[in-house]
């Protein structure tokens, strides 16, 4: 859920940078539950600044000649980029 929130925040940042201020909504369908989980997301100055820092970090990684060493943590197995590190 945290990754989905940050992805939506990035979309909201892109819109804000183009002059469009919006709020976001995430809706999760949970197995064996009748009601969906709904999370409303709004970009704040704090997470706007944090997104800019994340973007700078990503750009710095892309500029490197070599990929960083694999960190090999439990969270890696759930990462959508797992194959890039381990295969």
PyMOL Python script that loads the backbone (N, CA, C, O; Angstrom):
from pymol import cmd

cmd.read_pdbstr("""\
ATOM      1  N   UNK A   1       0.824  -1.188   0.000  1.00  0.00           N
ATOM      2  CA  UNK A   1       0.000   0.000   0.000  1.00  0.00           C
ATOM      3  C   UNK A   1       0.877   1.265   0.000  1.00  0.00           C
ATOM      4  O   UNK A   1       0.532   2.264  -0.630  1.00  0.00           O
ATOM      5  N   UNK A   2       1.994   1.211   0.701  1.00  0.00           N
ATOM      6  CA  UNK A   2       2.881   2.377   0.778  1.00  0.00           C
ATOM      7  C   UNK A   2       3.439   2.726  -0.604  1.00  0.00           C
ATOM      8  O   UNK A   2       3.525   3.900  -0.963  1.00  0.00           O
ATOM      9  N   UNK A   3       3.815   1.711  -1.371  1.00  0.00           N
ATOM     10  CA  UNK A   3       4.350   1.959  -2.716  1.00  0.00           C
ATOM     11  C   UNK A   3       3.289   2.593  -3.614  1.00  0.00           C
ATOM     12  O   UNK A   3       3.593   3.498  -4.391  1.00  0.00           O
ATOM     13  N   UNK A   4       2.057   2.124  -3.511  1.00  0.00           N
ATOM     14  CA  UNK A   4       0.961   2.683  -4.309  1.00  0.00           C
ATOM     15  C   UNK A   4       0.724   4.146  -3.935  1.00  0.00           C
ATOM     16  O   UNK A   4       0.458   4.981  -4.799  1.00  0.00           O
ATOM     17  N   UNK A   5       0.822   4.445  -2.645  1.00  0.00           N
ATOM     18  CA  UNK A   5       0.633   5.824  -2.179  1.00  0.00           C
ATOM     19  C   UNK A   5       1.697   6.738  -2.782  1.00  0.00           C
ATOM     20  O   UNK A   5       1.381   7.825  -3.266  1.00  0.00           O
ATOM     21  N   UNK A   6       2.955   6.300  -2.754  1.00  0.00           N
ATOM     22  CA  UNK A   6       4.031   7.137  -3.286  1.00  0.00           C
ATOM     23  C   UNK A   6       3.949   7.271  -4.805  1.00  0.00           C
ATOM     24  O   UNK A   6       4.303   8.312  -5.356  1.00  0.00           O
ATOM     25  N   UNK A   7       3.489   6.235  -5.472  1.00  0.00           N
ATOM     26  CA  UNK A   7       3.310   6.327  -6.921  1.00  0.00           C
ATOM     27  C   UNK A   7       2.247   7.375  -7.240  1.00  0.00           C
ATOM     28  O   UNK A   7       2.425   8.194  -8.142  1.00  0.00           O
ATOM     29  N   UNK A   8       1.139   7.345  -6.496  1.00  0.00           N
ATOM     30  CA  UNK A   8       0.083   8.331  -6.699  1.00  0.00           C
ATOM     31  C   UNK A   8       0.589   9.738  -6.365  1.00  0.00           C
ATOM     32  O   UNK A   8       0.271  10.697  -7.069  1.00  0.00           O
ATOM     33  N   UNK A   9       1.377   9.860  -5.291  1.00  0.00           N
ATOM     34  CA  UNK A   9       1.945  11.165  -4.949  1.00  0.00           C
ATOM     35  C   UNK A   9       2.829  11.700  -6.075  1.00  0.00           C
ATOM     36  O   UNK A   9       2.836  12.902  -6.344  1.00  0.00           O
ATOM     37  N   UNK A  10       3.567  10.817  -6.728  1.00  0.00           N
ATOM     38  CA  UNK A  10       4.390  11.258  -7.859  1.00  0.00           C
ATOM     39  C   UNK A  10       3.506  11.793  -8.985  1.00  0.00           C
ATOM     40  O   UNK A  10       3.816  12.826  -9.579  1.00  0.00           O
ATOM     41  N   UNK A  11       2.409  11.095  -9.282  1.00  0.00           N
ATOM     42  CA  UNK A  11       1.476  11.580 -10.310  1.00  0.00           C
ATOM     43  C   UNK A  11       0.912  12.948  -9.923  1.00  0.00           C
ATOM     44  O   UNK A  11       0.796  13.839 -10.764  1.00  0.00           O
ATOM     45  N   UNK A  12       0.562  13.108  -8.641  1.00  0.00           N
ATOM     46  CA  UNK A  12       0.026  14.388  -8.167  1.00  0.00           C
ATOM     47  C   UNK A  12       1.079  15.493  -8.270  1.00  0.00           C
ATOM     48  O   UNK A  12       0.747  16.641  -8.568  1.00  0.00           O
ATOM     49  N   UNK A  13       2.340  15.151  -8.026  1.00  0.00           N
ATOM     50  CA  UNK A  13       3.435  16.120  -8.155  1.00  0.00           C
ATOM     51  C   UNK A  13       3.580  16.569  -9.605  1.00  0.00           C
ATOM     52  O   UNK A  13       3.726  17.760  -9.880  1.00  0.00           O
ATOM     53  N   UNK A  14       3.540  15.613 -10.530  1.00  0.00           N
ATOM     54  CA  UNK A  14       3.656  15.949 -11.954  1.00  0.00           C
ATOM     55  C   UNK A  14       2.521  16.891 -12.356  1.00  0.00           C
ATOM     56  O   UNK A  14       2.741  17.869 -13.070  1.00  0.00           O
ATOM     57  N   UNK A  15       1.313  16.591 -11.894  1.00  0.00           N
ATOM     58  CA  UNK A  15       0.180  17.471 -12.193  1.00  0.00           C
ATOM     59  C   UNK A  15       0.386  18.855 -11.584  1.00  0.00           C
ATOM     60  O   UNK A  15       0.144  19.870 -12.236  1.00  0.00           O
ATOM     61  N   UNK A  16       0.836  18.890 -10.326  1.00  0.00           N
ATOM     62  CA  UNK A  16       1.066  20.171  -9.646  1.00  0.00           C
ATOM     63  C   UNK A  16       2.110  20.994 -10.388  1.00  0.00           C
ATOM     64  O   UNK A  16       1.963  22.208 -10.530  1.00  0.00           O
ATOM     65  N   UNK A  17       3.168  20.331 -10.862  1.00  0.00           N
ATOM     66  CA  UNK A  17       4.211  21.028 -11.617  1.00  0.00           C
ATOM     67  C   UNK A  17       3.669  21.628 -12.913  1.00  0.00           C
ATOM     68  O   UNK A  17       4.246  22.575 -13.447  1.00  0.00           O
ATOM     69  N   UNK A  18       2.569  21.085 -13.418  1.00  0.00           N
ATOM     70  CA  UNK A  18       1.936  21.598 -14.635  1.00  0.00           C
ATOM     71  C   UNK A  18       0.802  22.574 -14.314  1.00  0.00           C
ATOM     72  O   UNK A  18       0.094  23.036 -15.209  1.00  0.00           O
ATOM     73  N   UNK A  19       0.639  22.884 -13.005  1.00  0.00           N
ATOM     74  CA  UNK A  19      -0.375  23.853 -12.599  1.00  0.00           C
ATOM     75  C   UNK A  19      -1.732  23.260 -12.267  1.00  0.00           C
ATOM     76  O   UNK A  19      -2.706  23.996 -12.106  1.00  0.00           O
ATOM     77  N   UNK A  20      -1.809  21.947 -12.162  1.00  0.00           N
ATOM     78  CA  UNK A  20      -3.081  21.280 -11.859  1.00  0.00           C
ATOM     79  C   UNK A  20      -3.010  20.718 -10.444  1.00  0.00           C
ATOM     80  O   UNK A  20      -2.223  19.811 -10.175  1.00  0.00           O
ATOM     81  N   UNK A  21      -3.826  21.249  -9.543  1.00  0.00           N
ATOM     82  CA  UNK A  21      -3.850  20.783  -8.148  1.00  0.00           C
ATOM     83  C   UNK A  21      -5.003  19.796  -7.984  1.00  0.00           C
ATOM     84  O   UNK A  21      -6.161  20.145  -8.212  1.00  0.00           O
ATOM     85  N   UNK A  22      -4.689  18.586  -7.597  1.00  0.00           N
ATOM     86  CA  UNK A  22      -5.700  17.544  -7.414  1.00  0.00           C
ATOM     87  C   UNK A  22      -5.409  16.745  -6.159  1.00  0.00           C
ATOM     88  O   UNK A  22      -4.305  16.787  -5.617  1.00  0.00           O
ATOM     89  N   UNK A  23      -6.414  16.022  -5.709  1.00  0.00           N
ATOM     90  CA  UNK A  23      -6.265  15.043  -4.639  1.00  0.00           C
ATOM     91  C   UNK A  23      -6.380  13.671  -5.285  1.00  0.00           C
ATOM     92  O   UNK A  23      -6.965  13.525  -6.358  1.00  0.00           O
ATOM     93  N   UNK A  24      -5.819  12.672  -4.624  1.00  0.00           N
ATOM     94  CA  UNK A  24      -5.859  11.321  -5.168  1.00  0.00           C
ATOM     95  C   UNK A  24      -6.641  10.377  -4.280  1.00  0.00           C
ATOM     96  O   UNK A  24      -6.905  10.662  -3.112  1.00  0.00           O
ATOM     97  N   UNK A  25      -7.000   9.260  -4.854  1.00  0.00           N
ATOM     98  CA  UNK A  25      -7.765   8.249  -4.124  1.00  0.00           C
ATOM     99  C   UNK A  25      -7.261   6.874  -4.537  1.00  0.00           C
ATOM    100  O   UNK A  25      -7.158   6.566  -5.724  1.00  0.00           O
ATOM    101  N   UNK A  26      -6.952   6.058  -3.545  1.00  0.00           N
ATOM    102  CA  UNK A  26      -6.581   4.660  -3.783  1.00  0.00           C
ATOM    103  C   UNK A  26      -7.698   3.792  -3.229  1.00  0.00           C
ATOM    104  O   UNK A  26      -8.192   4.029  -2.126  1.00  0.00           O
ATOM    105  N   UNK A  27      -8.088   2.805  -3.985  1.00  0.00           N
ATOM    106  CA  UNK A  27      -9.128   1.885  -3.534  1.00  0.00           C
ATOM    107  C   UNK A  27      -8.596   0.466  -3.655  1.00  0.00           C
ATOM    108  O   UNK A  27      -8.211   0.019  -4.735  1.00  0.00           O
ATOM    109  N   UNK A  28      -8.583  -0.228  -2.531  1.00  0.00           N
ATOM    110  CA  UNK A  28      -8.059  -1.584  -2.474  1.00  0.00           C
ATOM    111  C   UNK A  28      -9.194  -2.567  -2.262  1.00  0.00           C
ATOM    112  O   UNK A  28     -10.009  -2.403  -1.355  1.00  0.00           O
ATOM    113  N   UNK A  29      -9.242  -3.584  -3.099  1.00  0.00           N
ATOM    114  CA  UNK A  29     -10.215  -4.657  -2.944  1.00  0.00           C
ATOM    115  C   UNK A  29      -9.552  -5.724  -2.085  1.00  0.00           C
ATOM    116  O   UNK A  29      -8.545  -6.316  -2.474  1.00  0.00           O
ATOM    117  N   UNK A  30     -10.125  -5.961  -0.920  1.00  0.00           N
ATOM    118  CA  UNK A  30      -9.541  -6.930  -0.001  1.00  0.00           C
ATOM    119  C   UNK A  30     -10.300  -8.245  -0.079  1.00  0.00           C
ATOM    120  O   UNK A  30     -11.531  -8.274  -0.086  1.00  0.00           O
ATOM    121  N   UNK A  31      -9.551  -9.316  -0.136  1.00  0.00           N
ATOM    122  CA  UNK A  31     -10.120 -10.649  -0.246  1.00  0.00           C
ATOM    123  C   UNK A  31     -11.014 -10.952   0.955  1.00  0.00           C
ATOM    124  O   UNK A  31     -10.661 -10.648   2.095  1.00  0.00           O
ATOM    125  N   UNK A  32     -12.161 -11.545   0.691  1.00  0.00           N
ATOM    126  CA  UNK A  32     -13.127 -11.964   1.712  1.00  0.00           C
ATOM    127  C   UNK A  32     -13.678 -10.809   2.541  1.00  0.00           C
ATOM    128  O   UNK A  32     -14.098 -11.016   3.680  1.00  0.00           O
ATOM    129  N   UNK A  33     -13.683  -9.603   1.992  1.00  0.00           N
ATOM    130  CA  UNK A  33     -14.278  -8.458   2.687  1.00  0.00           C
ATOM    131  C   UNK A  33     -15.270  -7.794   1.749  1.00  0.00           C
ATOM    132  O   UNK A  33     -15.038  -7.700   0.544  1.00  0.00           O
ATOM    133  N   UNK A  34     -16.371  -7.339   2.312  1.00  0.00           N
ATOM    134  CA  UNK A  34     -17.400  -6.720   1.477  1.00  0.00           C
ATOM    135  C   UNK A  34     -17.061  -5.271   1.135  1.00  0.00           C
ATOM    136  O   UNK A  34     -17.399  -4.796   0.051  1.00  0.00           O
ATOM    137  N   UNK A  35     -16.399  -4.569   2.048  1.00  0.00           N
ATOM    138  CA  UNK A  35     -16.074  -3.167   1.804  1.00  0.00           C
ATOM    139  C   UNK A  35     -14.626  -3.028   1.332  1.00  0.00           C
ATOM    140  O   UNK A  35     -13.717  -3.660   1.870  1.00  0.00           O
ATOM    141  N   UNK A  36     -14.439  -2.200   0.328  1.00  0.00           N
ATOM    142  CA  UNK A  36     -13.092  -1.909  -0.152  1.00  0.00           C
ATOM    143  C   UNK A  36     -12.418  -0.921   0.792  1.00  0.00           C
ATOM    144  O   UNK A  36     -13.086  -0.116   1.441  1.00  0.00           O
ATOM    145  N   UNK A  37     -11.105  -0.985   0.864  1.00  0.00           N
ATOM    146  CA  UNK A  37     -10.351  -0.027   1.666  1.00  0.00           C
ATOM    147  C   UNK A  37     -10.033   1.172   0.775  1.00  0.00           C
ATOM    148  O   UNK A  37      -9.467   1.014  -0.307  1.00  0.00           O
ATOM    149  N   UNK A  38     -10.396   2.364   1.232  1.00  0.00           N
ATOM    150  CA  UNK A  38     -10.186   3.587   0.463  1.00  0.00           C
ATOM    151  C   UNK A  38      -9.227   4.493   1.226  1.00  0.00           C
ATOM    152  O   UNK A  38      -9.399   4.738   2.419  1.00  0.00           O
ATOM    153  N   UNK A  39      -8.215   4.984   0.515  1.00  0.00           N
ATOM    154  CA  UNK A  39      -7.234   5.897   1.100  1.00  0.00           C
ATOM    155  C   UNK A  39      -7.187   7.144   0.219  1.00  0.00           C
ATOM    156  O   UNK A  39      -6.974   7.055  -0.990  1.00  0.00           O
ATOM    157  N   UNK A  40      -7.386   8.295   0.835  1.00  0.00           N
ATOM    158  CA  UNK A  40      -7.304   9.559   0.110  1.00  0.00           C
ATOM    159  C   UNK A  40      -5.905  10.134   0.291  1.00  0.00           C
ATOM    160  O   UNK A  40      -5.343  10.101   1.386  1.00  0.00           O
ATOM    161  N   UNK A  41      -5.355  10.656  -0.791  1.00  0.00           N
ATOM    162  CA  UNK A  41      -3.974  11.132  -0.784  1.00  0.00           C
ATOM    163  C   UNK A  41      -3.949  12.570  -1.296  1.00  0.00           C
ATOM    164  O   UNK A  41      -4.584  12.909  -2.294  1.00  0.00           O
ATOM    165  N   UNK A  42      -3.200  13.396  -0.584  1.00  0.00           N
ATOM    166  CA  UNK A  42      -3.048  14.788  -0.989  1.00  0.00           C
ATOM    167  C   UNK A  42      -1.575  15.157  -0.875  1.00  0.00           C
ATOM    168  O   UNK A  42      -0.912  14.793   0.096  1.00  0.00           O
ATOM    169  N   UNK A  43      -1.073  15.869  -1.853  1.00  0.00           N
ATOM    170  CA  UNK A  43       0.334  16.249  -1.804  1.00  0.00           C
ATOM    171  C   UNK A  43       0.502  17.440  -0.851  1.00  0.00           C
ATOM    172  O   UNK A  43      -0.241  18.419  -0.907  1.00  0.00           O
ATOM    173  N   UNK A  44       1.500  17.317   0.017  1.00  0.00           N
ATOM    174  CA  UNK A  44       1.824  18.378   0.970  1.00  0.00           C
ATOM    175  C   UNK A  44       3.203  18.927   0.628  1.00  0.00           C
ATOM    176  O   UNK A  44       3.926  18.345  -0.180  1.00  0.00           O
ATOM    177  N   UNK A  45       3.560  20.032   1.236  1.00  0.00           N
ATOM    178  CA  UNK A  45       4.900  20.585   1.014  1.00  0.00           C
ATOM    179  C   UNK A  45       5.973  19.584   1.429  1.00  0.00           C
ATOM    180  O   UNK A  45       7.007  19.450   0.774  1.00  0.00           O
ATOM    181  N   UNK A  46       5.707  18.883   2.533  1.00  0.00           N
ATOM    182  CA  UNK A  46       6.687  17.918   3.043  1.00  0.00           C
ATOM    183  C   UNK A  46       6.922  16.770   2.067  1.00  0.00           C
ATOM    184  O   UNK A  46       8.066  16.462   1.733  1.00  0.00           O
ATOM    185  N   UNK A  47       5.821  16.124   1.600  1.00  0.00           N
ATOM    186  CA  UNK A  47       6.053  15.005   0.689  1.00  0.00           C
ATOM    187  C   UNK A  47       6.448  15.484  -0.711  1.00  0.00           C
ATOM    188  O   UNK A  47       7.052  14.725  -1.468  1.00  0.00           O
ATOM    189  N   UNK A  48       6.120  16.721  -1.065  1.00  0.00           N
ATOM    190  CA  UNK A  48       6.595  17.299  -2.328  1.00  0.00           C
ATOM    191  C   UNK A  48       8.123  17.408  -2.306  1.00  0.00           C
ATOM    192  O   UNK A  48       8.799  17.040  -3.267  1.00  0.00           O
ATOM    193  N   UNK A  49       8.651  17.921  -1.193  1.00  0.00           N
ATOM    194  CA  UNK A  49      10.107  18.027  -1.038  1.00  0.00           C
ATOM    195  C   UNK A  49      10.748  16.641  -1.010  1.00  0.00           C
ATOM    196  O   UNK A  49      11.808  16.423  -1.597  1.00  0.00           O
ATOM    197  N   UNK A  50      10.094  15.713  -0.324  1.00  0.00           N
ATOM    198  CA  UNK A  50      10.619  14.349  -0.241  1.00  0.00           C
ATOM    199  C   UNK A  50      10.663  13.704  -1.627  1.00  0.00           C
ATOM    200  O   UNK A  50      11.625  13.009  -1.956  1.00  0.00           O
ATOM    201  N   UNK A  51       9.639  13.927  -2.432  1.00  0.00           N
ATOM    202  CA  UNK A  51       9.624  13.398  -3.800  1.00  0.00           C
ATOM    203  C   UNK A  51      10.769  13.981  -4.624  1.00  0.00           C
ATOM    204  O   UNK A  51      11.407  13.262  -5.394  1.00  0.00           O
ATOM    205  N   UNK A  52      11.031  15.272  -4.469  1.00  0.00           N
ATOM    206  CA  UNK A  52      12.152  15.879  -5.194  1.00  0.00           C
ATOM    207  C   UNK A  52      13.476  15.232  -4.804  1.00  0.00           C
ATOM    208  O   UNK A  52      14.332  15.014  -5.661  1.00  0.00           O
ATOM    209  N   UNK A  53      13.652  14.923  -3.523  1.00  0.00           N
ATOM    210  CA  UNK A  53      14.871  14.242  -3.067  1.00  0.00           C
ATOM    211  C   UNK A  53      14.962  12.830  -3.648  1.00  0.00           C
ATOM    212  O   UNK A  53      16.032  12.397  -4.076  1.00  0.00           O
ATOM    213  N   UNK A  54      13.838  12.117  -3.660  1.00  0.00           N
ATOM    214  CA  UNK A  54      13.806  10.758  -4.223  1.00  0.00           C
ATOM    215  C   UNK A  54      14.169  10.798  -5.708  1.00  0.00           C
ATOM    216  O   UNK A  54      14.932   9.962  -6.190  1.00  0.00           O
ATOM    217  N   UNK A  55      13.620  11.770  -6.422  1.00  0.00           N
ATOM    218  CA  UNK A  55      13.911  11.912  -7.852  1.00  0.00           C
ATOM    219  C   UNK A  55      15.402  12.182  -8.063  1.00  0.00           C
ATOM    220  O   UNK A  55      16.012  11.610  -8.966  1.00  0.00           O
ATOM    221  N   UNK A  56      15.993  13.053  -7.236  1.00  0.00           N
ATOM    222  CA  UNK A  56      17.431  13.323  -7.338  1.00  0.00           C
ATOM    223  C   UNK A  56      18.245  12.058  -7.086  1.00  0.00           C
ATOM    224  O   UNK A  56      19.224  11.796  -7.785  1.00  0.00           O
ATOM    225  N   UNK A  57      17.838  11.270  -6.078  1.00  0.00           N
ATOM    226  CA  UNK A  57      18.544  10.019  -5.780  1.00  0.00           C
ATOM    227  C   UNK A  57      18.463   9.042  -6.952  1.00  0.00           C
ATOM    228  O   UNK A  57      19.450   8.390  -7.291  1.00  0.00           O
ATOM    229  N   UNK A  58      17.294   8.943  -7.561  1.00  0.00           N
ATOM    230  CA  UNK A  58      17.112   8.042  -8.710  1.00  0.00           C
ATOM    231  C   UNK A  58      17.971   8.510  -9.883  1.00  0.00           C
ATOM    232  O   UNK A  58      18.623   7.702 -10.544  1.00  0.00           O
ATOM    233  N   UNK A  59      17.968   9.813 -10.134  1.00  0.00           N
ATOM    234  CA  UNK A  59      18.785  10.347 -11.232  1.00  0.00           C
ATOM    235  C   UNK A  59      20.270  10.085 -10.995  1.00  0.00           C
ATOM    236  O   UNK A  59      21.010   9.793 -11.934  1.00  0.00           O
ATOM    237  N   UNK A  60      20.708  10.192  -9.735  1.00  0.00           N
ATOM    238  CA  UNK A  60      22.113   9.906  -9.405  1.00  0.00           C
ATOM    239  C   UNK A  60      22.438   8.434  -9.657  1.00  0.00           C
ATOM    240  O   UNK A  60      23.520   8.111 -10.148  1.00  0.00           O
ATOM    241  N   UNK A  61      21.509   7.548  -9.325  1.00  0.00           N
ATOM    242  CA  UNK A  61      21.718   6.118  -9.597  1.00  0.00           C
ATOM    243  C   UNK A  61      21.826   5.854 -11.093  1.00  0.00           C
ATOM    244  O   UNK A  61      22.662   5.065 -11.535  1.00  0.00           O
ATOM    245  N   UNK A  62      20.977   6.517 -11.865  1.00  0.00           N
ATOM    246  CA  UNK A  62      20.989   6.318 -13.314  1.00  0.00           C
ATOM    247  C   UNK A  62      22.275   6.839 -13.951  1.00  0.00           C
ATOM    248  O   UNK A  62      22.709   6.332 -14.986  1.00  0.00           O
ATOM    249  N   UNK A  63      22.877   7.844 -13.338  1.00  0.00           N
ATOM    250  CA  UNK A  63      24.111   8.422 -13.877  1.00  0.00           C
ATOM    251  C   UNK A  63      25.353   7.591 -13.560  1.00  0.00           C
ATOM    252  O   UNK A  63      26.412   7.816 -14.146  1.00  0.00           O
ATOM    253  N   UNK A  64      25.234   6.643 -12.647  1.00  0.00           N
ATOM    254  CA  UNK A  64      26.392   5.820 -12.272  1.00  0.00           C
ATOM    255  C   UNK A  64      26.762   4.863 -13.402  1.00  0.00           C
ATOM    256  O   UNK A  64      25.905   4.414 -14.164  1.00  0.00           O
ATOM    257  N   UNK A  65      28.040   4.566 -13.492  1.00  0.00           N
ATOM    258  CA  UNK A  65      28.497   3.618 -14.510  1.00  0.00           C
ATOM    259  C   UNK A  65      28.157   2.188 -14.133  1.00  0.00           C
ATOM    260  O   UNK A  65      27.884   1.362 -15.003  1.00  0.00           O
ATOM    261  N   UNK A  66      28.173   1.890 -12.830  1.00  0.00           N
ATOM    262  CA  UNK A  66      27.882   0.536 -12.358  1.00  0.00           C
ATOM    263  C   UNK A  66      26.677   0.572 -11.426  1.00  0.00           C
ATOM    264  O   UNK A  66      26.451   1.543 -10.705  1.00  0.00           O
ATOM    265  N   UNK A  67      25.924  -0.496 -11.463  1.00  0.00           N
ATOM    266  CA  UNK A  67      24.777  -0.607 -10.553  1.00  0.00           C
ATOM    267  C   UNK A  67      25.275  -0.783  -9.123  1.00  0.00           C
ATOM    268  O   UNK A  67      26.348  -1.347  -8.911  1.00  0.00           O
ATOM    269  N   UNK A  68      24.513  -0.310  -8.139  1.00  0.00           N
ATOM    270  CA  UNK A  68      24.927  -0.511  -6.747  1.00  0.00           C
ATOM    271  C   UNK A  68      24.906  -1.989  -6.378  1.00  0.00           C
ATOM    272  O   UNK A  68      24.239  -2.796  -7.026  1.00  0.00           O
ATOM    273  N   UNK A  69      25.642  -2.330  -5.333  1.00  0.00           N
ATOM    274  CA  UNK A  69      25.668  -3.711  -4.857  1.00  0.00           C
ATOM    275  C   UNK A  69      24.277  -4.132  -4.382  1.00  0.00           C
ATOM    276  O   UNK A  69      23.498  -3.305  -3.907  1.00  0.00           O
ATOM    277  N   UNK A  70      23.977  -5.411  -4.512  1.00  0.00           N
ATOM    278  CA  UNK A  70      22.704  -5.966  -4.050  1.00  0.00           C
ATOM    279  C   UNK A  70      22.678  -5.911  -2.527  1.00  0.00           C
ATOM    280  O   UNK A  70      23.657  -6.276  -1.877  1.00  0.00           O
ATOM    281  N   UNK A  71      21.552  -5.453  -1.949  1.00  0.00           N
ATOM    282  CA  UNK A  71      21.470  -5.337  -0.489  1.00  0.00           C
ATOM    283  C   UNK A  71      20.988  -6.622   0.171  1.00  0.00           C
ATOM    284  O   UNK A  71      21.228  -6.835   1.359  1.00  0.00           O
ATOM    285  N   UNK A  72      20.314  -7.476  -0.586  1.00  0.00           N
ATOM    286  CA  UNK A  72      19.898  -8.804  -0.133  1.00  0.00           C
ATOM    287  C   UNK A  72      19.120  -8.782   1.190  1.00  0.00           C
ATOM    288  O   UNK A  72      19.537  -9.387   2.177  1.00  0.00           O
ATOM    289  N   UNK A  73      17.999  -8.084   1.189  1.00  0.00           N
ATOM    290  CA  UNK A  73      17.118  -8.027   2.353  1.00  0.00           C
ATOM    291  C   UNK A  73      15.813  -8.749   2.036  1.00  0.00           C
ATOM    292  O   UNK A  73      15.510  -9.025   0.875  1.00  0.00           O
ATOM    293  N   UNK A  74      15.051  -9.049   3.072  1.00  0.00           N
ATOM    294  CA  UNK A  74      13.790  -9.776   2.898  1.00  0.00           C
ATOM    295  C   UNK A  74      12.832  -9.033   1.972  1.00  0.00           C
ATOM    296  O   UNK A  74      12.105  -9.657   1.199  1.00  0.00           O
ATOM    297  N   UNK A  75      12.829  -7.708   2.047  1.00  0.00           N
ATOM    298  CA  UNK A  75      11.914  -6.924   1.217  1.00  0.00           C
ATOM    299  C   UNK A  75      12.215  -7.071  -0.276  1.00  0.00           C
ATOM    300  O   UNK A  75      11.357  -6.797  -1.115  1.00  0.00           O
ATOM    301  N   UNK A  76      13.430  -7.501  -0.603  1.00  0.00           N
ATOM    302  CA  UNK A  76      13.818  -7.645  -2.008  1.00  0.00           C
ATOM    303  C   UNK A  76      12.944  -8.660  -2.751  1.00  0.00           C
ATOM    304  O   UNK A  76      12.660  -8.488  -3.936  1.00  0.00           O
ATOM    305  N   UNK A  77      12.526  -9.699  -2.064  1.00  0.00           N
ATOM    306  CA  UNK A  77      11.741 -10.750  -2.719  1.00  0.00           C
ATOM    307  C   UNK A  77      10.393 -10.245  -3.212  1.00  0.00           C
ATOM    308  O   UNK A  77       9.807 -10.837  -4.119  1.00  0.00           O
ATOM    309  N   UNK A  78       9.895  -9.165  -2.630  1.00  0.00           N
ATOM    310  CA  UNK A  78       8.601  -8.608  -3.021  1.00  0.00           C
ATOM    311  C   UNK A  78       8.741  -7.455  -4.015  1.00  0.00           C
ATOM    312  O   UNK A  78       7.745  -6.925  -4.507  1.00  0.00           O
ATOM    313  N   UNK A  79       9.966  -7.079  -4.301  1.00  0.00           N
ATOM    314  CA  UNK A  79      10.224  -5.914  -5.147  1.00  0.00           C
ATOM    315  C   UNK A  79       9.966  -6.245  -6.621  1.00  0.00           C
ATOM    316  O   UNK A  79      10.301  -7.332  -7.093  1.00  0.00           O
ATOM    317  N   UNK A  80       9.368  -5.297  -7.331  1.00  0.00           N
ATOM    318  CA  UNK A  80       9.096  -5.519  -8.752  1.00  0.00           C
ATOM    319  C   UNK A  80      10.372  -5.499  -9.597  1.00  0.00           C
ATOM    320  O   UNK A  80      10.342  -5.883 -10.766  1.00  0.00           O
ATOM    321  N   UNK A  81      11.488  -5.059  -9.021  1.00  0.00           N
ATOM    322  CA  UNK A  81      12.765  -5.039  -9.734  1.00  0.00           C
ATOM    323  C   UNK A  81      13.682  -6.185  -9.322  1.00  0.00           C
ATOM    324  O   UNK A  81      14.872  -6.174  -9.637  1.00  0.00           O
ATOM    325  N   UNK A  82      13.144  -7.150  -8.633  1.00  0.00           N
ATOM    326  CA  UNK A  82      13.919  -8.286  -8.120  1.00  0.00           C
ATOM    327  C   UNK A  82      14.789  -8.919  -9.207  1.00  0.00           C
ATOM    328  O   UNK A  82      15.961  -9.216  -8.978  1.00  0.00           O
ATOM    329  N   UNK A  83      14.217  -9.118 -10.371  1.00  0.00           N
ATOM    330  CA  UNK A  83      14.930  -9.796 -11.465  1.00  0.00           C
ATOM    331  C   UNK A  83      16.179  -9.032 -11.908  1.00  0.00           C
ATOM    332  O   UNK A  83      17.154  -9.644 -12.342  1.00  0.00           O
ATOM    333  N   UNK A  84      16.157  -7.723 -11.803  1.00  0.00           N
ATOM    334  CA  UNK A  84      17.321  -6.935 -12.219  1.00  0.00           C
ATOM    335  C   UNK A  84      18.518  -7.180 -11.310  1.00  0.00           C
ATOM    336  O   UNK A  84      19.664  -7.092 -11.753  1.00  0.00           O
ATOM    337  N   UNK A  85      18.262  -7.483 -10.051  1.00  0.00           N
ATOM    338  CA  UNK A  85      19.351  -7.686  -9.089  1.00  0.00           C
ATOM    339  C   UNK A  85      19.816  -9.138  -9.014  1.00  0.00           C
ATOM    340  O   UNK A  85      21.005  -9.400  -8.827  1.00  0.00           O
ATOM    341  N   UNK A  86      18.898 -10.071  -9.157  1.00  0.00           N
ATOM    342  CA  UNK A  86      19.205 -11.466  -8.841  1.00  0.00           C
ATOM    343  C   UNK A  86      19.255 -12.396 -10.039  1.00  0.00           C
ATOM    344  O   UNK A  86      19.690 -13.540  -9.899  1.00  0.00           O
ATOM    345  N   UNK A  87      18.835 -11.957 -11.190  1.00  0.00           N
ATOM    346  CA  UNK A  87      18.814 -12.870 -12.342  1.00  0.00           C
ATOM    347  C   UNK A  87      19.695 -12.313 -13.449  1.00  0.00           C
ATOM    348  O   UNK A  87      19.818 -12.927 -14.509  1.00  0.00           O
TER     349      UNK A  87
END
""", "prot")
cmd.dss("prot")
cmd.show_as("cartoon", "prot")
cmd.util.cbc("prot")
cmd.orient("prot")
